[in-house]
């Protein structure tokens, strides 16, 4: 069963333009990561705090609402974040590369 | 500082194994990876040609 998870991660991280894939728990601790350990810890701490902040913003605006997906476009890349109750999937990609037909 | 590194300590291999074997986690990976893959499949870049003052190496 766990190898299914690793297959999925490998498939994602092998895609053109994808720089890294990280899965975090609710405390920002990495369960799986294709980034180096130092960067993984940074992403874990900072992205989980960004998600927490975004979630609070959304539910404060409308308490019936909740965050479902977060895309952050930057000069260098795009960070895609899929959150659920318990876990977070982070994919860092370079859109200029992934979108080449 | 000590407290911070305590708070963000890495999970142990044992803890990781435990999480990865739960149906909730497998469900999460299945669903979230599909959503991300769909986003990655988009061929249209809405920022293209409008990225000001940035040298994007390609």
Backbone of each chain as nested JSON, in Angstrom:
{
  "chains": [
    {"id": "A", "residues": [
      {"number": 1, "name": "UNK", "atoms": {"N": [0.802, -1.223, 0.0], "CA": [0.0, 0.0, 0.0], "C": [0.847, 1.292, 0.0]}},
      {"number": 2, "name": "UNK", "atoms": {"N": [1.786, 1.426, 0.95], "CA": [2.568, 2.659, 0.967], "C": [3.292, 2.927, -0.352]}},
      {"number": 3, "name": "UNK", "atoms": {"N": [3.639, 1.865, -1.081], "CA": [4.357, 2.063, -2.337], "C": [3.474, 2.778, -3.355]}},
      {"number": 4, "name": "UNK", "atoms": {"N": [2.168, 2.655, -3.188], "CA": [1.222, 3.384, -4.031], "C": [1.445, 4.888, -3.88]}},
      {"number": 5, "name": "UNK", "atoms": {"N": [1.638, 5.313, -2.637], "CA": [1.916, 6.719, -2.342], "C": [3.214, 7.155, -3.013]}},
      {"number": 6, "name": "UNK", "atoms": {"N": [4.23, 6.325, -2.91], "CA": [5.521, 6.687, -3.491], "C": [5.465, 6.708, -5.015]}},
      {"number": 7, "name": "UNK", "atoms": {"N": [4.649, 5.826, -5.598], "CA": [4.466, 5.844, -7.056], "C": [3.828, 7.15, -7.5]}},
      {"number": 8, "name": "UNK", "atoms": {"N": [2.798, 7.556, -6.768], "CA": [2.107, 8.814, -7.082], "C": [3.069, 9.988, -6.988]}},
      {"number": 9, "name": "UNK", "atoms": {"N": [3.858, 10.008, -5.922], "CA": [4.823, 11.096, -5.742], "C": [5.865, 11.112, -6.851]}},
      {"number": 10, "name": "UNK", "atoms": {"N": [6.307, 9.933, -7.221], "CA": [7.317, 9.833, -8.265], "C": [6.733, 10.337, -9.588]}},
      {"number": 11, "name": "UNK", "atoms": {"N": [5.488, 9.952, -9.853], "CA": [4.846, 10.375, -11.097], "C": [4.74, 11.905, -11.146]}},
      {"number": 12, "name": "UNK", "atoms": {"N": [4.33, 12.484, -10.033], "CA": [4.201, 13.943, -9.965], "C": [5.555, 14.632, -10.119]}},
      {"number": 13, "name": "UNK", "atoms": {"N": [6.53, 14.154, -9.392], "CA": [7.817, 14.858, -9.366], "C": [8.608, 14.656, -10.657]}},
      {"number": 14, "name": "UNK", "atoms": {"N": [8.27, 13.628, -11.419], "CA": [8.961, 13.405, -12.69], "C": [8.378, 14.225, -13.833]}},
      {"number": 15, "name": "UNK", "atoms": {"N": [7.278, 14.901, -13.574], "CA": [6.686, 15.704, -14.641], "C": [7.571, 16.886, -14.966]}},
      {"number": 16, "name": "UNK", "atoms": {"N": [7.566, 17.231, -16.225], "CA": [8.39, 18.335, -16.699], "C": [8.032, 19.622, -15.952]}},
      {"number": 17, "name": "UNK", "atoms": {"N": [9.056, 20.326, -15.471], "CA": [8.824, 21.602, -14.814], "C": [8.558, 21.495, -13.323]}},
      {"number": 18, "name": "UNK", "atoms": {"N": [8.3, 20.288, -12.819], "CA": [8.033, 20.141, -11.384], "C": [9.356, 20.105, -10.62]}},
      {"number": 19, "name": "UNK", "atoms": {"N": [9.492, 21.028, -9.675], "CA": [10.741, 21.175, -8.926], "C": [10.736, 20.387, -7.626]}},
      {"number": 20, "name": "UNK", "atoms": {"N": [9.551, 20.161, -7.098], "CA": [9.522, 19.429, -5.847], "C": [8.106, 19.129, -5.386]}},
      {"number": 21, "name": "UNK", "atoms": {"N": [7.973, 18.061, -4.621], "CA": [6.687, 17.668, -4.065], "C": [6.882, 17.389, -2.577]}},
      {"number": 22, "name": "UNK", "atoms": {"N": [6.004, 17.968, -1.753], "CA": [6.098, 17.76, -0.312], "C": [4.704, 17.451, 0.227]}},
      {"number": 23, "name": "UNK", "atoms": {"N": [4.618, 16.49, 1.123], "CA": [3.36, 16.243, 1.838], "C": [3.602, 16.507, 3.317]}},
      {"number": 24, "name": "UNK", "atoms": {"N": [2.755, 17.369, 3.888], "CA": [2.896, 17.747, 5.294], "C": [1.704, 17.273, 6.108]}},
      {"number": 25, "name": "UNK", "atoms": {"N": [1.923, 17.099, 7.399], "CA": [0.786, 16.902, 8.297], "C": [0.325, 18.278, 8.81]}},
      {"number": 26, "name": "UNK", "atoms": {"N": [-0.666, 18.296, 9.652], "CA": [-1.238, 19.54, 10.135], "C": [-0.272, 20.401, 10.947]}},
      {"number": 27, "name": "UNK", "atoms": {"N": [0.812, 19.81, 11.43], "CA": [1.793, 20.569, 12.197], "C": [2.961, 21.043, 11.331]}},
      {"number": 28, "name": "UNK", "atoms": {"N": [2.84, 20.856, 10.016], "CA": [3.906, 21.293, 9.124], "C": [5.086, 20.336, 9.065]}},
      {"number": 29, "name": "UNK", "atoms": {"N": [4.904, 19.154, 9.6], "CA": [5.979, 18.153, 9.559], "C": [5.867, 17.336, 8.274]}},
      {"number": 30, "name": "UNK", "atoms": {"N": [7.003, 17.093, 7.629], "CA": [6.986, 16.394, 6.343], "C": [6.768, 14.895, 6.519]}},
      {"number": 31, "name": "UNK", "atoms": {"N": [5.822, 14.378, 5.729], "CA": [5.594, 12.935, 5.696], "C": [6.357, 12.336, 4.515]}},
      {"number": 32, "name": "UNK", "atoms": {"N": [6.356, 13.086, 3.422], "CA": [7.148, 12.743, 2.245], "C": [7.677, 14.031, 1.631]}},
      {"number": 33, "name": "UNK", "atoms": {"N": [8.856, 13.973, 1.034], "CA": [9.39, 15.155, 0.35], "C": [10.418, 14.767, -0.694]}},
      {"number": 34, "name": "UNK", "atoms": {"N": [10.415, 15.483, -1.814], "CA": [11.466, 15.275, -2.813], "C": [12.488, 16.409, -2.755]}},
      {"number": 35, "name": "UNK", "atoms": {"N": [12.278, 17.356, -1.85], "CA": [13.242, 18.448, -1.67], "C": [14.307, 18.019, -0.66]}},
      {"number": 36, "name": "UNK", "atoms": {"N": [15.428, 18.774, -0.64], "CA": [16.442, 18.418, 0.346], "C": [15.923, 18.744, 1.753]}},
      {"number": 37, "name": "UNK", "atoms": {"N": [16.494, 18.096, 2.782], "CA": [15.95, 18.197, 4.138], "C": [15.799, 19.629, 4.65]}},
      {"number": 38, "name": "UNK", "atoms": {"N": [16.789, 20.464, 4.355], "CA": [16.755, 21.831, 4.861], "C": [15.588, 22.613, 4.256]}},
      {"number": 39, "name": "UNK", "atoms": {"N": [15.431, 22.481, 2.941], "CA": [14.363, 23.166, 2.23], "C": [13.0, 22.601, 2.634]}},
      {"number": 40, "name": "UNK", "atoms": {"N": [12.96, 21.317, 2.895], "CA": [11.719, 20.671, 3.317], "C": [11.215, 21.271, 4.626]}},
      {"number": 41, "name": "UNK", "atoms": {"N": [12.132, 21.46, 5.578], "CA": [11.761, 22.043, 6.873], "C": [11.247, 23.477, 6.683]}},
      {"number": 42, "name": "UNK", "atoms": {"N": [11.929, 24.235, 5.809], "CA": [11.502, 25.609, 5.513], "C": [10.108, 25.642, 4.913]}},
      {"number": 43, "name": "UNK", "atoms": {"N": [9.903, 24.816, 3.919], "CA": [8.586, 24.754, 3.28], "C": [7.526, 24.337, 4.292]}},
      {"number": 44, "name": "UNK", "atoms": {"N": [7.87, 23.367, 5.097], "CA": [6.929, 22.862, 6.085], "C": [6.461, 23.955, 7.025]}},
      {"number": 45, "name": "UNK", "atoms": {"N": [7.428, 24.686, 7.54], "CA": [7.098, 25.716, 8.516], "C": [6.344, 26.869, 7.85]}},
      {"number": 46, "name": "UNK", "atoms": {"N": [6.858, 27.347, 6.705], "CA": [6.316, 28.564, 6.104], "C": [5.017, 28.33, 5.347]}},
      {"number": 47, "name": "UNK", "atoms": {"N": [4.953, 27.246, 4.594], "CA": [3.738, 27.008, 3.813], "C": [2.576, 26.655, 4.733]}},
      {"number": 48, "name": "UNK", "atoms": {"N": [2.83, 25.883, 5.781], "CA": [1.713, 25.542, 6.655], "C": [1.196, 26.778, 7.385]}},
      {"number": 49, "name": "UNK", "atoms": {"N": [2.09, 27.731, 7.665], "CA": [1.635, 28.969, 8.289], "C": [0.867, 29.83, 7.282]}},
      {"number": 50, "name": "UNK", "atoms": {"N": [1.301, 29.828, 6.012], "CA": [0.572, 30.537, 4.953], "C": [-0.83, 29.956, 4.768]}},
      {"number": 51, "name": "UNK", "atoms": {"N": [-0.922, 28.642, 4.797], "CA": [-2.216, 27.982, 4.623], "C": [-3.138, 28.296, 5.8]}},
      {"number": 52, "name": "UNK", "atoms": {"N": [-2.563, 28.26, 7.003], "CA": [-3.345, 28.565, 8.198], "C": [-3.923, 29.973, 8.122]}},
      {"number": 53, "name": "UNK", "atoms": {"N": [-3.038, 30.905, 7.727], "CA": [-3.433, 32.31, 7.593], "C": [-4.54, 32.485, 6.541]}},
      {"number": 54, "name": "UNK", "atoms": {"N": [-4.364, 31.821, 5.392], "CA": [-5.343, 31.911, 4.31], "C": [-6.681, 31.326, 4.743]}},
      {"number": 55, "name": "UNK", "atoms": {"N": [-6.601, 30.191, 5.411], "CA": [-7.812, 29.519, 5.881], "C": [-8.598, 30.429, 6.833]}},
      {"number": 56, "name": "UNK", "atoms": {"N": [-7.86, 31.061, 7.761], "CA": [-8.485, 31.977, 8.71], "C": [-9.127, 33.157, 7.983]}},
      {"number": 57, "name": "UNK", "atoms": {"N": [-8.409, 33.715, 6.996], "CA": [-8.939, 34.836, 6.226], "C": [-10.265, 34.454, 5.564]}},
      {"number": 58, "name": "UNK", "atoms": {"N": [-10.272, 33.3, 4.91], "CA": [-11.457, 32.871, 4.171], "C": [-12.641, 32.614, 5.107]}},
      {"number": 59, "name": "UNK", "atoms": {"N": [-12.388, 31.938, 6.209], "CA": [-13.507, 31.611, 7.087], "C": [-13.953, 32.796, 7.932]}},
      {"number": 60, "name": "UNK", "atoms": {"N": [-13.075, 33.801, 8.062], "CA": [-13.482, 35.023, 8.744], "C": [-14.369, 35.87, 7.828]}},
      {"number": 61, "name": "UNK", "atoms": {"N": [-14.062, 35.865, 6.548], "CA": [-14.908, 36.573, 5.582], "C": [-16.293, 35.956, 5.513]}},
      {"number": 62, "name": "UNK", "atoms": {"N": [-16.334, 34.64, 5.612], "CA": [-17.605, 33.925, 5.49], "C": [-17.463, 32.616, 6.261]}},
      {"number": 63, "name": "UNK", "atoms": {"N": [-18.138, 32.509, 7.395], "CA": [-17.9, 31.337, 8.242], "C": [-18.479, 30.031, 7.673]}},
      {"number": 64, "name": "UNK", "atoms": {"N": [-19.185, 30.144, 6.556], "CA": [-19.635, 28.923, 5.877], "C": [-18.609, 28.454, 4.842]}},
      {"number": 65, "name": "UNK", "atoms": {"N": [-17.564, 29.251, 4.66], "CA": [-16.62, 28.977, 3.583], "C": [-15.345, 28.319, 4.118]}},
      {"number": 66, "name": "UNK", "atoms": {"N": [-14.599, 27.681, 3.221], "CA": [-13.336, 27.066, 3.618], "C": [-12.387, 27.025, 2.427]}},
      {"number": 67, "name": "UNK", "atoms": {"N": [-11.115, 27.053, 2.709], "CA": [-10.094, 26.99, 1.666], "C": [-10.079, 25.598, 1.026]}},
      {"number": 68, "name": "UNK", "atoms": {"N": [-10.023, 25.537, -0.311], "CA": [-9.927, 24.229, -0.966], "C": [-8.646, 24.046, -1.774]}},
      {"number": 69, "name": "UNK", "atoms": {"N": [-8.088, 25.134, -2.292], "CA": [-6.873, 25.033, -3.101], "C": [-6.185, 26.38, -3.112]}},
      {"number": 70, "name": "UNK", "atoms": {"N": [-4.853, 26.373, -3.134], "CA": [-4.11, 27.627, -3.093], "C": [-2.996, 27.596, -4.129]}},
      {"number": 71, "name": "UNK", "atoms": {"N": [-3.013, 28.578, -5.039], "CA": [-1.948, 28.679, -6.049], "C": [-1.235, 30.0, -5.856]}},
      {"number": 72, "name": "UNK", "atoms": {"N": [0.071, 29.953, -5.748], "CA": [0.846, 31.169, -5.56], "C": [1.827, 31.3, -6.717]}},
      {"number": 73, "name": "UNK", "atoms": {"N": [1.618, 32.338, -7.498], "CA": [2.501, 32.554, -8.647], "C": [3.618, 33.502, -8.253]}},
      {"number": 74, "name": "UNK", "atoms": {"N": [4.849, 33.147, -8.529], "CA": [5.988, 33.998, -8.205], "C": [6.838, 34.226, -9.459]}},
      {"number": 75, "name": "UNK", "atoms": {"N": [7.839, 35.08, -9.358], "CA": [8.716, 35.321, -10.504], "C": [9.36, 34.029, -10.975]}},
      {"number": 76, "name": "UNK", "atoms": {"N": [9.729, 33.19, -10.011], "CA": [10.511, 32.009, -10.363], "C": [9.674, 30.764, -10.597]}},
      {"number": 77, "name": "UNK", "atoms": {"N": [8.54, 30.657, -9.88], "CA": [7.766, 29.436, -10.046], "C": [6.331, 29.594, -9.557]}},
      {"number": 78, "name": "UNK", "atoms": {"N": [5.643, 28.505, -9.498], "CA": [4.297, 28.5, -8.936], "C": [4.252, 27.423, -7.866]}},
      {"number": 79, "name": "UNK", "atoms": {"N": [3.651, 27.781, -6.747], "CA": [3.471, 26.804, -5.683], "C": [1.989, 26.448, -5.64]}},
      {"number": 80, "name": "UNK", "atoms": {"N": [1.693, 25.182, -5.803], "CA": [0.304, 24.72, -5.719], "C": [0.126, 23.941, -4.431]}},
      {"number": 81, "name": "UNK", "atoms": {"N": [-0.923, 24.295, -3.708], "CA": [-1.142, 23.675, -2.409], "C": [-2.549, 23.11, -2.327]}},
      {"number": 82, "name": "UNK", "atoms": {"N": [-2.637, 21.815, -2.11], "CA": [-3.932, 21.165, -1.93], "C": [-4.066, 20.768, -0.46]}},
      {"number": 83, "name": "UNK", "atoms": {"N": [-4.904, 21.489, 0.285], "CA": [-5.048, 21.184, 1.709], "C": [-6.314, 20.374, 1.989]}},
      {"number": 84, "name": "UNK", "atoms": {"N": [-6.271, 19.506, 2.987], "CA": [-7.533, 18.986, 3.526], "C": [-7.479, 19.146, 5.044]}},
      {"number": 85, "name": "UNK", "atoms": {"N": [-8.337, 18.478, 5.766], "CA": [-8.387, 18.655, 7.222], "C": [-7.036, 18.407, 7.868]}},
      {"number": 86, "name": "UNK", "atoms": {"N": [-6.418, 17.332, 7.401], "CA": [-5.283, 16.778, 8.132], "C": [-3.935, 17.008, 7.445]}},
      {"number": 87, "name": "UNK", "atoms": {"N": [-3.939, 16.922, 6.104], "CA": [-2.67, 16.942, 5.37], "C": [-2.645, 18.015, 4.288]}},
      {"number": 88, "name": "UNK", "atoms": {"N": [-1.429, 18.263, 3.778], "CA": [-1.204, 19.261, 2.733], "C": [-0.329, 18.665, 1.655]}},
      {"number": 89, "name": "UNK", "atoms": {"N": [-0.718, 18.841, 0.408], "CA": [0.179, 18.473, -0.686], "C": [0.706, 19.743, -1.323]}},
      {"number": 90, "name": "UNK", "atoms": {"N": [2.025, 19.855, -1.449], "CA": [2.645, 21.022, -2.067], "C": [3.397, 20.587, -3.325]}},
      {"number": 91, "name": "UNK", "atoms": {"N": [3.117, 21.25, -4.423], "CA": [3.883, 21.001, -5.641], "C": [4.469, 22.323, -6.117]}},
      {"number": 92, "name": "UNK", "atoms": {"N": [5.785, 22.352, -6.295], "CA": [6.463, 23.546, -6.802], "C": [6.804, 23.295, -8.261]}},
      {"number": 93, "name": "UNK", "atoms": {"N": [6.334, 24.182, -9.119], "CA": [6.588, 23.966, -10.537], "C": [7.054, 25.249, -11.204]}},
      {"number": 94, "name": "UNK", "atoms": {"N": [7.709, 25.087, -12.351], "CA": [8.034, 26.219, -13.203], "C": [7.042, 26.198, -14.371]}},
      {"number": 95, "name": "UNK", "atoms": {"N": [6.038, 27.098, -14.348], "CA": [4.983, 27.049, -15.358], "C": [5.513, 27.195, -16.78]}},
      {"number": 96, "name": "UNK", "atoms": {"N": [6.603, 27.971, -16.947], "CA": [7.161, 28.151, -18.284], "C": [7.583, 26.809, -18.887]}},
      {"number": 97, "name": "UNK", "atoms": {"N": [7.99, 25.885, -18.02], "CA": [8.408, 24.559, -18.502], "C": [7.237, 23.604, -18.646]}},
      {"number": 98, "name": "UNK", "atoms": {"N": [6.341, 23.607, -17.639], "CA": [5.238, 22.64, -17.668], "C": [4.269, 22.925, -18.802]}},
      {"number": 99, "name": "UNK", "atoms": {"N": [4.176, 24.197, -19.194], "CA": [3.16, 24.535, -20.185], "C": [3.65, 24.49, -21.618]}},
      {"number": 100, "name": "UNK", "atoms": {"N": [4.918, 24.132, -21.789], "CA": [5.363, 23.919, -23.161], "C": [4.642, 22.706, -23.718]}},
      {"number": 101, "name": "UNK", "atoms": {"N": [4.019, 22.923, -24.876], "CA": [3.191, 21.844, -25.439], "C": [4.038, 20.642, -25.857]}}
    ]},
    {"id": "B", "residues": [
      {"number": 1, "name": "UNK", "atoms": {"N": [14.455, 29.676, 20.616], "CA": [15.036, 28.952, 19.459], "C": [14.943, 27.445, 19.686]}},
      {"number": 2, "name": "UNK", "atoms": {"N": [15.284, 27.057, 20.897], "CA": [15.195, 25.636, 21.252], "C": [13.765, 25.139, 21.095]}},
      {"number": 3, "name": "UNK", "atoms": {"N": [12.846, 25.976, 21.558], "CA": [11.435, 25.604, 21.521], "C": [10.955, 25.422, 20.086]}},
      {"number": 4, "name": "UNK", "atoms": {"N": [11.443, 26.351, 19.232], "CA": [11.027, 26.321, 17.84], "C": [11.443, 25.038, 17.144]}},
      {"number": 5, "name": "UNK", "atoms": {"N": [12.695, 24.639, 17.356], "CA": [13.161, 23.435, 16.678], "C": [12.467, 22.2, 17.261]}},
      {"number": 6, "name": "UNK", "atoms": {"N": [12.077, 22.342, 18.531], "CA": [11.306, 21.273, 19.176], "C": [9.967, 21.118, 18.472]}},
      {"number": 7, "name": "UNK", "atoms": {"N": [9.336, 22.268, 18.241], "CA": [8.015, 22.311, 17.635], "C": [8.029, 21.737, 16.224]}},
      {"number": 8, "name": "UNK", "atoms": {"N": [9.133, 21.996, 15.515], "CA": [9.214, 21.552, 14.134], "C": [10.162, 20.366, 13.964]}},
      {"number": 9, "name": "UNK", "atoms": {"N": [10.247, 19.558, 14.971], "CA": [11.094, 18.375, 14.843], "C": [10.552, 17.497, 13.715]}},
      {"number": 10, "name": "UNK", "atoms": {"N": [11.446, 16.774, 13.079], "CA": [11.024, 15.86, 12.016], "C": [10.246, 14.695, 12.602]}},
      {"number": 11, "name": "UNK", "atoms": {"N": [9.359, 14.159, 11.78], "CA": [8.687, 12.93, 12.187], "C": [9.697, 11.787, 12.143]}},
      {"number": 12, "name": "UNK", "atoms": {"N": [9.508, 10.82, 12.973], "CA": [10.379, 9.648, 12.909], "C": [9.911, 8.74, 11.766]}},
      {"number": 13, "name": "UNK", "atoms": {"N": [10.789, 7.871, 11.345], "CA": [10.446, 6.926, 10.265], "C": [9.216, 6.108, 10.666]}},
      {"number": 14, "name": "UNK", "atoms": {"N": [9.166, 5.792, 11.955], "CA": [8.052, 5.004, 12.484], "C": [6.721, 5.759, 12.348]}},
      {"number": 15, "name": "UNK", "atoms": {"N": [6.755, 7.046, 12.726], "CA": [5.559, 7.885, 12.637], "C": [5.103, 8.04, 11.192]}},
      {"number": 16, "name": "UNK", "atoms": {"N": [6.076, 8.221, 10.292], "CA": [5.745, 8.354, 8.871], "C": [5.063, 7.096, 8.362]}},
      {"number": 17, "name": "UNK", "atoms": {"N": [5.635, 5.972, 8.736], "CA": [5.09, 4.689, 8.291], "C": [3.654, 4.534, 8.75]}},
      {"number": 18, "name": "UNK", "atoms": {"N": [3.407, 4.95, 9.984], "CA": [2.08, 4.804, 10.556], "C": [1.062, 5.652, 9.781]}},
      {"number": 19, "name": "UNK", "atoms": {"N": [1.429, 6.916, 9.508], "CA": [0.532, 7.814, 8.781], "C": [0.25, 7.279, 7.381]}},
      {"number": 20, "name": "UNK", "atoms": {"N": [1.31, 6.879, 6.708], "CA": [1.202, 6.461, 5.305], "C": [0.345, 5.199, 5.143]}},
      {"number": 21, "name": "UNK", "atoms": {"N": [0.149, 4.456, 6.237], "CA": [-0.643, 3.226, 6.112], "C": [-2.123, 3.444, 6.432]}},
      {"number": 22, "name": "UNK", "atoms": {"N": [-2.521, 4.671, 6.806], "CA": [-3.931, 4.893, 7.124], "C": [-4.744, 5.157, 5.858]}},
      {"number": 23, "name": "UNK", "atoms": {"N": [-6.005, 4.69, 5.819], "CA": [-6.872, 4.914, 4.659], "C": [-7.101, 6.404, 4.401]}},
      {"number": 24, "name": "UNK", "atoms": {"N": [-7.15, 7.21, 5.477], "CA": [-7.355, 8.656, 5.33], "C": [-6.225, 9.275, 4.519]}},
      {"number": 25, "name": "UNK", "atoms": {"N": [-5.004, 8.851, 4.834], "CA": [-3.859, 9.419, 4.134], "C": [-3.843, 8.986, 2.671]}},
      {"number": 26, "name": "UNK", "atoms": {"N": [-4.124, 7.711, 2.431], "CA": [-4.143, 7.2, 1.057], "C": [-5.203, 7.914, 0.233]}},
      {"number": 27, "name": "UNK", "atoms": {"N": [-6.343, 8.135, 0.838], "CA": [-7.425, 8.894, 0.192], "C": [-6.974, 10.303, -0.171]}},
      {"number": 28, "name": "UNK", "atoms": {"N": [-6.318, 10.926, 0.801], "CA": [-5.851, 12.288, 0.598], "C": [-4.87, 12.366, -0.57]}},
      {"number": 29, "name": "UNK", "atoms": {"N": [-3.902, 11.477, -0.592], "CA": [-2.892, 11.49, -1.658], "C": [-3.552, 11.257, -3.015]}},
      {"number": 30, "name": "UNK", "atoms": {"N": [-4.497, 10.328, -3.032], "CA": [-5.201, 10.008, -4.276], "C": [-5.924, 11.239, -4.823]}},
      {"number": 31, "name": "UNK", "atoms": {"N": [-6.742, 11.85, -3.99], "CA": [-7.543, 12.998, -4.423], "C": [-6.688, 14.215, -4.745]}},
      {"number": 32, "name": "UNK", "atoms": {"N": [-5.813, 14.585, -3.818], "CA": [-5.057, 15.827, -4.009], "C": [-4.094, 15.725, -5.191]}},
      {"number": 33, "name": "UNK", "atoms": {"N": [-3.534, 14.553, -5.428], "CA": [-2.61, 14.422, -6.559], "C": [-3.36, 14.54, -7.886]}},
      {"number": 34, "name": "UNK", "atoms": {"N": [-4.6, 14.06, -7.899], "CA": [-5.397, 14.183, -9.128], "C": [-5.709, 15.643, -9.443]}},
      {"number": 35, "name": "UNK", "atoms": {"N": [-6.05, 16.397, -8.411], "CA": [-6.344, 17.822, -8.598], "C": [-5.097, 18.555, -9.125]}},
      {"number": 36, "name": "UNK", "atoms": {"N": [-3.963, 18.281, -8.478], "CA": [-2.723, 18.944, -8.884], "C": [-2.344, 18.553, -10.315]}},
      {"number": 37, "name": "UNK", "atoms": {"N": [-2.52, 17.29, -10.648], "CA": [-2.184, 16.847, -12.002], "C": [-3.049, 17.548, -13.044]}},
      {"number": 38, "name": "UNK", "atoms": {"N": [-4.291, 17.73, -12.694], "CA": [-5.182, 18.448, -13.608], "C": [-4.697, 19.881, -13.802]}},
      {"number": 39, "name": "UNK", "atoms": {"N": [-4.292, 20.511, -12.714], "CA": [-3.764, 21.876, -12.802], "C": [-2.486, 21.903, -13.64]}},
      {"number": 40, "name": "UNK", "atoms": {"N": [-1.655, 20.871, -13.48], "CA": [-0.4, 20.802, -14.242], "C": [-0.661, 20.586, -15.733]}},
      {"number": 41, "name": "UNK", "atoms": {"N": [-1.8, 19.982, -16.038], "CA": [-2.13, 19.688, -17.435], "C": [-2.591, 20.912, -18.222]}},
      {"number": 42, "name": "UNK", "atoms": {"N": [-2.893, 21.971, -17.493], "CA": [-3.319, 23.194, -18.19], "C": [-2.208, 23.675, -19.107]}},
      {"number": 43, "name": "UNK", "atoms": {"N": [-2.579, 23.936, -20.338], "CA": [-1.562, 24.398, -21.289], "C": [-1.589, 25.923, -21.436]}},
      {"number": 44, "name": "UNK", "atoms": {"N": [-2.638, 26.522, -20.931], "CA": [-2.754, 27.96, -21.082], "C": [-2.136, 28.68, -19.895]}},
      {"number": 45, "name": "UNK", "atoms": {"N": [-1.143, 29.509, -20.168], "CA": [-0.489, 30.267, -19.106], "C": [-1.053, 31.682, -19.073]}},
      {"number": 46, "name": "UNK", "atoms": {"N": [-1.889, 31.971, -18.074], "CA": [-2.561, 33.282, -18.025], "C": [-1.596, 34.431, -17.733]}},
      {"number": 47, "name": "UNK", "atoms": {"N": [-0.387, 34.126, -17.301], "CA": [0.588, 35.179, -17.002], "C": [1.504, 35.457, -18.199]}},
      {"number": 48, "name": "UNK", "atoms": {"N": [1.418, 34.626, -19.185], "CA": [2.335, 34.719, -20.317], "C": [2.243, 36.103, -20.968]}},
      {"number": 49, "name": "UNK", "atoms": {"N": [3.388, 36.668, -21.307], "CA": [3.496, 37.98, -21.968], "C": [3.151, 39.151, -21.05]}},
      {"number": 50, "name": "UNK", "atoms": {"N": [2.721, 38.877, -19.838], "CA": [2.386, 39.968, -18.923], "C": [3.276, 39.99, -17.691]}},
      {"number": 51, "name": "UNK", "atoms": {"N": [4.265, 39.13, -17.699], "CA": [5.157, 39.102, -16.546], "C": [6.169, 40.234, -16.675]}},
      {"number": 52, "name": "UNK", "atoms": {"N": [5.909, 41.327, -15.976], "CA": [6.68, 42.551, -16.155], "C": [8.014, 42.505, -15.438]}},
      {"number": 53, "name": "UNK", "atoms": {"N": [9.035, 42.961, -16.155], "CA": [10.345, 43.14, -15.531], "C": [10.975, 41.872, -15.019]}},
      {"number": 54, "name": "UNK", "atoms": {"N": [10.601, 40.753, -15.575], "CA": [11.174, 39.497, -15.111], "C": [11.84, 38.788, -16.279]}},
      {"number": 55, "name": "UNK", "atoms": {"N": [13.073, 38.389, -16.05], "CA": [13.712, 37.559, -17.058], "C": [13.479, 36.121, -16.684]}},
      {"number": 56, "name": "UNK", "atoms": {"N": [12.577, 35.497, -17.391], "CA": [12.317, 34.094, -17.097], "C": [13.219, 33.243, -17.978]}},
      {"number": 57, "name": "UNK", "atoms": {"N": [14.082, 32.498, -17.327], "CA": [14.919, 31.596, -18.118], "C": [14.07, 30.407, -18.525]}},
      {"number": 58, "name": "UNK", "atoms": {"N": [14.273, 29.947, -19.745], "CA": [13.414, 28.83, -20.136], "C": [14.208, 27.625, -20.624]}}
    ]}
  ]
}
